[in-house]
Amino acid sequence: MGERTEHVADGDIGTTLSSLATTIHNRRDARPEESYTKRLLDGNSDKLLSKLAEETSEIIMACKDNDHDHIRYEMGDLLYHLLVVCERYGIRLDELAGELDARMY
C-alpha cells in the first residue's frame, strides 16, 4: 500500500485527467533513467500490464477493508496506469469518452 495523500481537495476530473494525459504524452521525450512513465511507455509491455493487475487487486483489498482514503489512493494509481495504456496504445481521451458516451444510450 502506498502512503496516504494529505490535504486532498475536490477537483474537476475532466481537467485533471486531461492534464495528466498531457504530462504522460510529454514523457515520451524524457530519458528512461529519469522517468518511470517513459519506461512504461517504451519498455516491455508486461511491466505495464502487471501494474494494472496489481493496482486493481489493491483497490479490491481496500474495498474489502472499507477504507475510503485507501480506495481513493489506489484508484489514482490505477487511473494513472490506465492513462499510460491509452498513450502507449494510441487511445485518445476524446475517443475513450466517445466509447463511454455510446454505451449510455
Buried (B, 14 or more C-beta within 10 A) or exposed (E): EEEEEEEEEEEEEEEEBBEBBEEBBEBEEBEBEEBBBBBBBBEEEEEBEEBBEBBBEBBEBBEEEEBEEBBBBBBBBBBBBBBBBBBBEEBEBEEBEEEEEEEEE
